[in-house]
Amino acid sequence: MIGAVEDKVELVAGGQAIATVPASAGLTGLRPDLTTVPLEDVEPSHVVLATRADDRSRLVAAFRRIAQAQLAGA
């Protein structure tokens, strides 16, 4: 999982993406060339998981179950 986060941070550092992450993710101070900007008074957003219609990956299915459980508990 760490590699996936590092890949995304590289995209942000390269100017190819931005990221919105919860403060609880602990990404502050991750790299000296990046900064975080707190968003205040932001309405909750919708969460969407998009997959290929024929994707039967066990990893995708597990992620879907975990995400649903986390969102249901929110």
N, C-alpha and C positions, 0 to 999 in steps of 0.2 A: 504494500500500500504506500509506503514511503516513496518509492520510485514514481508512482502516479502523481503524488503531490509535487515532487520535485520537477516532473515534466511540465506540469501546469505553471509552476512558478517560473520556469524557464521561458514559457510563452509570454507571461506577463513581463518579465525582465527584458525580453526581446521586443516589447512593444506590439506584440501580436494579439494580446488579449488583456482583459481586465477581469478581476474576480471579486465577487461579493461573498464574504464568508462571515459566519457568526463570530462574535467576539470570543466565544467559548472555544473556538478552534485553536486558539493560541498561536496564531501565525505572526504576531507582532515580533519584530526583531529577527525574522527568519533569514533575511539577507540585508547587508548594509546598503545595497543599491535600490532597495524597495522600501516603500512606506505604506502604512495603513491610514485610512481616513475614516473616523467613526461616522456612521450615518445616524442621525438622531431624528426622532419623530417620523419614522418611516412606517407606513402601513405594512402589515404582514402581506406576504406575496404567495401566489399559488405555486405549488411544486408539481412539476411534470416529469415523468420518466418516459422517454421515447425510445422504442426499440424497433428493430426490423420485425415485420409481421410473422415471419417464419423462424425467428430466433428461438431456439430451444435450449439455449445455454443454461446450465445449472447455476452458473455464476450470476447471470442476469435474474433468474428466478429467485435466487437467494437474496440478491440486492433488493428486489421488489418487495419481498416479504419483510425484510428488515426495515426498509424505508416506510412501508405501510404501518408497521408496529410503532416506529418512532413518531410518525405523524399522528397516529391515533392517541398516543400518550401525551401529545403536546397540548 
